[in-house]
Amino acid sequence: MLIYKLPLNEIVFDFYDKLKGCSKGYASCDWELDGYQKSKLVRMNILINHIAVDALSMLIHESKATKKGLSICSHLKDLIPRH
């Protein structure tokens, strides 16, 4: 049994998927809310043709915004054909 304090955003998006993936579905995750803390969050907008796309906007910690934005944009570059 492991006990950690993780941001809720990390549990929802990354941790649970990685846990199930590396354990081939056998591991489980039980969590409880420990409280609220202040954090430096920023709103990250992805612009396509100089227009912000609401579906790609997200709140993210400022230390991870650049890396996540570059990751999303590199995937979009491969998915969206050039016109």
N, CA, C and O of each residue as an XYZ file, in Angstrom:
332
protein
N       0.855     -1.171      0.000
C       0.000      0.000      0.000
C       0.898      1.230      0.000
O       1.838      1.331      0.789
N       0.596      2.151     -0.886
C       1.316      3.416     -0.982
C       0.369      4.550     -0.652
O      -0.791      4.536     -1.064
N       0.856      5.532      0.090
C       0.046      6.701      0.444
C       0.800      7.943     -0.020
O       1.940      8.179      0.381
N       0.141      8.737     -0.877
C       0.729      9.955     -1.423
C      -0.270     11.091     -1.337
O      -1.477     10.874     -1.241
N       0.255     12.308     -1.374
C      -0.573     13.495     -1.563
C      -0.280     14.013     -2.962
O       0.829     14.465     -3.249
N      -1.291     13.944     -3.837
C      -1.160     14.378     -5.221
C      -2.222     15.423     -5.535
O      -3.302     15.402     -4.944
N      -1.928     16.334     -6.456
C      -2.980     17.253     -6.906
C      -4.103     16.464     -7.569
O      -3.848     15.476     -8.257
N      -5.336     16.894     -7.365
C      -6.490     16.183     -7.914
C      -6.423     16.089     -9.428
O      -6.824     15.079    -10.006
N      -5.925     17.119    -10.067
C      -5.787     17.107    -11.522
C      -4.873     15.969    -11.979
O      -5.147     15.329    -12.995
N      -3.805     15.712    -11.249
C      -2.890     14.638    -11.611
C      -3.564     13.282    -11.490
O      -3.314     12.394    -12.305
N      -4.405     13.110    -10.496
C      -5.093     11.836    -10.310
C      -6.082     11.604    -11.437
O      -6.150     10.507    -11.992
N      -6.838     12.618    -11.773
C      -7.889     12.461    -12.772
C      -7.313     12.172    -14.149
O      -7.823     11.290    -14.841
N      -6.275     12.877    -14.574
C      -5.807     12.766    -15.947
C      -4.665     11.774    -16.137
O      -4.683     11.009    -17.101
N      -3.694     11.763    -15.268
C      -2.497     10.982    -15.548
C      -2.349      9.739    -14.682
O      -2.142      8.642    -15.201
N      -2.451      9.896    -13.401
C      -2.087      8.827    -12.484
C      -2.933      7.576    -12.659
O      -2.397      6.470    -12.732
N      -4.230      7.737    -12.727
C      -5.120      6.578    -12.799
C      -4.886      5.788    -14.090
O      -4.844      4.558    -14.061
N      -4.735      6.481    -15.212
C      -4.479      5.795    -16.485
C      -3.143      5.065    -16.472
O      -3.043      3.937    -16.956
N      -2.115      5.708    -15.917
C      -0.803      5.072    -15.854
C      -0.818      3.871    -14.904
O      -0.174      2.857    -15.173
N      -1.546      3.985    -13.805
C      -1.648      2.882    -12.850
C      -2.300      1.666    -13.485
O      -1.804      0.548    -13.347
N      -3.400      1.878    -14.173
C      -4.093      0.770    -14.832
C      -3.257      0.202    -15.973
O      -3.266     -1.006    -16.206
N      -2.538      1.061    -16.684
C      -1.732      0.597    -17.805
C      -0.551     -0.255    -17.374
O      -0.293     -1.303    -17.966
N       0.168      0.186    -16.349
C       1.365     -0.561    -15.952
C       1.021     -1.831    -15.174
O       1.844     -2.744    -15.105
N      -0.173     -1.910    -14.590
C      -0.557     -3.106    -13.830
C      -1.469     -4.031    -14.633
O      -1.943     -5.044    -14.119
N      -1.711     -3.679    -15.895
C      -2.606     -4.437    -16.777
C      -4.006     -4.562    -16.179
O      -4.691     -5.565    -16.382
N      -4.422     -3.530    -15.441
C      -5.781     -3.472    -14.905
C      -5.960     -4.074    -13.529
O      -7.075     -4.068    -13.007
N      -4.898     -4.598    -12.915
C      -5.042     -5.273    -11.623
C      -4.956     -4.328    -10.423
O      -5.502     -4.639     -9.364
N      -4.291     -3.198    -10.562
C      -4.140     -2.272     -9.441
C      -5.401     -1.434     -9.278
O      -6.164     -1.246    -10.226
N      -5.605     -0.943     -8.082
C      -6.754     -0.074     -7.830
C      -6.275      1.194     -7.139
O      -5.172      1.253     -6.595
N      -7.120      2.190     -7.175
C      -6.776      3.489     -6.606
C      -7.948      3.971     -5.762
O      -9.068      4.092     -6.258
N      -7.695      4.237     -4.520
C      -8.698      4.790     -3.625
C      -8.165      6.132     -3.154
O      -7.032      6.213     -2.679
N      -8.954      7.177     -3.275
C      -8.457      8.496     -2.906
C      -9.507      9.239     -2.107
O     -10.699      8.939     -2.177
N      -9.040     10.211     -1.347
C      -9.930     11.099     -0.607
C      -9.359     12.508     -0.660
O      -8.145     12.695     -0.733
N     -10.234     13.481     -0.624
C      -9.839     14.883     -0.708
C      -9.203     15.311      0.603
O      -9.790     15.136      1.671
N      -8.008     15.869      0.522
C      -7.262     16.288      1.710
C      -7.468     17.765      2.029
O      -7.088     18.222      3.107
N      -8.053     18.502      1.123
C      -8.273     19.924      1.342
C      -7.868     20.720      0.116
O      -7.468     20.162     -0.906
N      -7.977     22.011      0.235
C      -7.651     22.908     -0.871
C      -6.401     23.699     -0.518
O      -6.203     24.087      0.633
N      -5.559     23.934     -1.522
C      -4.357     24.735     -1.347
C      -4.227     25.689     -2.524
O      -4.694     25.399     -3.625
N      -3.594     26.821     -2.285
C      -3.349     27.771     -3.362
C      -2.276     27.225     -4.284
O      -1.350     26.539     -3.853
N      -2.418     27.539     -5.551
C      -1.447     27.114     -6.536
C      -1.393     28.147     -7.652
O      -2.341     28.905     -7.856
N      -0.291     28.171     -8.363
C      -0.126     29.121     -9.462
C      -0.632     28.481    -10.745
O       0.130     27.856    -11.482
N      -1.915     28.642    -11.003
C      -2.539     28.093    -12.199
C      -2.651     29.163    -13.272
O      -2.821     30.347    -12.978
N      -2.553     28.732    -14.502
C      -2.736     29.632    -15.634
C      -3.731     28.987    -16.597
O      -3.886     27.766    -16.633
N      -4.389     29.826    -17.362
C      -5.272     29.305    -18.406
C      -4.461     29.216    -19.686
O      -3.921     30.212    -20.167
N      -4.386     28.013    -20.227
C      -3.634     27.799    -21.456
C      -4.616     27.670    -22.610
O      -5.477     26.790    -22.613
N      -4.479     28.549    -23.580
C      -5.306     28.521    -24.779
C      -4.467     28.021    -25.943
O      -3.313     28.418    -26.102
N      -5.042     27.161    -26.746
C      -4.405     26.713    -27.984
C      -5.070     27.490    -29.118
O      -6.291     27.458    -29.275
N      -4.263     28.178    -29.893
C      -4.773     28.982    -31.005
C      -4.599     28.219    -32.306
O      -3.519     27.704    -32.596
N      -5.648     28.153    -33.070
C      -5.580     27.587    -34.409
C      -5.981     28.688    -35.376
O      -7.104     29.191    -35.332
N      -5.050     29.057    -36.251
C      -5.248     30.156    -37.191
C      -5.588     31.450    -36.441
O      -6.472     32.200    -36.854
N      -4.884     31.701    -35.345
C      -5.011     32.889    -34.498
C      -6.366     32.991    -33.792
O      -6.758     34.078    -33.367
N      -7.077     31.882    -33.666
C      -8.371     31.858    -32.966
C      -8.282     30.825    -31.849
O      -7.908     29.675    -32.081
N      -8.633     31.252    -30.617
C      -8.597     30.346    -29.474
C      -9.709     29.307    -29.597
O     -10.861     29.649    -29.864
N      -9.359     28.044    -29.403
C     -10.318     26.945    -29.467
C     -10.658     26.557    -28.032
O      -9.794     26.090    -27.289
N     -11.921     26.751    -27.643
C     -12.322     26.510    -26.258
C     -12.130     25.061    -25.827
O     -11.811     24.803    -24.666
N     -12.315     24.123    -26.728
C     -12.179     22.708    -26.377
C     -10.737     22.349    -26.014
O     -10.505     21.361    -25.319
N      -9.777     23.136    -26.474
C      -8.373     22.862    -26.181
C      -7.822     23.722    -25.054
O      -6.650     23.587    -24.703
N      -8.632     24.598    -24.478
C      -8.200     25.438    -23.369
C      -8.261     24.642    -22.072
O      -9.141     23.802    -21.885
N      -7.316     24.916    -21.182
C      -7.306     24.205    -19.903
C      -6.610     25.027    -18.832
O      -5.795     25.901    -19.128
N      -6.947     24.732    -17.588
C      -6.236     25.291    -16.452
C      -5.123     24.325    -16.101
O      -5.346     23.121    -15.969
N      -3.927     24.860    -15.951
C      -2.764     24.003    -15.694
C      -1.767     24.781    -14.845
O      -1.740     26.011    -14.887
N      -0.959     24.077    -14.084
C       0.064     24.737    -13.273
C       1.074     25.392    -14.210
O       1.436     24.830    -15.244
N       1.518     26.575    -13.837
C       2.370     27.344    -14.738
C       3.698     26.654    -15.048
O       4.284     26.921    -16.097
N       4.185     25.787    -14.182
C       5.446     25.098    -14.446
C       5.301     24.015    -15.513
O       6.296     23.611    -16.115
N       4.078     23.539    -15.758
C       3.856     22.479    -16.743
C       3.206     22.989    -18.018
O       3.014     22.213    -18.954
N       2.861     24.266    -18.084
C       2.098     24.802    -19.217
C       2.874     24.725    -20.527
O       2.313     24.327    -21.548
N       4.137     25.093    -20.518
C       4.921     25.101    -21.755
C       5.077     23.693    -22.310
O       4.873     23.463    -23.502
N       5.440     22.753    -21.445
C       5.647     21.375    -21.894
C       4.355     20.757    -22.418
O       4.364     20.092    -23.454
N       3.252     20.969    -21.719
C       1.971     20.416    -22.141
C       1.505     21.068    -23.443
O       0.993     20.382    -24.329
N       1.677     22.381    -23.565
C       1.289     23.090    -24.777
C       2.061     22.609    -25.994
O       1.480     22.420    -27.063
N       3.371     22.410    -25.840
C       4.185     21.903    -26.943
C       3.772     20.484    -27.327
O       3.762     20.131    -28.507
N       3.438     19.683    -26.337
C       3.002     18.312    -26.597
C       1.696     18.290    -27.395
O       1.574     17.553    -28.372
N       0.731     19.095    -26.978
C      -0.555     19.155    -27.674
C      -0.378     19.678    -29.097
O      -0.956     19.138    -30.039
N       0.419     20.725    -29.247
C       0.618     21.307    -30.577
C       1.333     20.342    -31.519
O       1.035     20.314    -32.713
N       2.270     19.553    -31.000
C       2.952     18.593    -31.876
C       1.999     17.493    -32.329
O       2.099     17.018    -33.460
N       1.075     17.081    -31.460
C       0.068     16.092    -31.858
C      -0.910     16.690    -32.869
O      -1.289     16.029    -33.836
N      -1.313     17.930    -32.645
C      -2.234     18.578    -33.585
C      -1.591     18.770    -34.948
O      -2.264     18.674    -35.974
N      -0.290     19.042    -34.963
C       0.416     19.227    -36.231
C       0.330     17.962    -37.080
O       0.203     18.032    -38.303
N       0.402     16.815    -36.427
C       0.314     15.546    -37.162
C      -1.117     15.210    -37.572
O      -1.328     14.553    -38.591
N      -2.103     15.655    -36.790
C      -3.494     15.289    -37.054
C      -4.193     16.194    -38.059
O      -5.016     15.731    -38.849
N      -3.867     17.483    -38.030
C      -4.562     18.443    -38.896
C      -3.800     18.558    -40.214
O      -2.624     18.920    -40.213
N      -4.444     18.261    -41.325
C      -3.753     18.369    -42.619
C      -3.530     19.831    -43.000
O      -4.330     20.699    -42.649
N      -2.444     20.099    -43.715
C      -2.158     21.455    -44.185
C      -3.063     21.784    -45.361
O      -3.303     20.950    -46.234
N      -3.552     22.996    -45.368
C      -4.407     23.452    -46.485
C      -3.752     24.606    -47.175
O      -4.299     25.140    -48.139
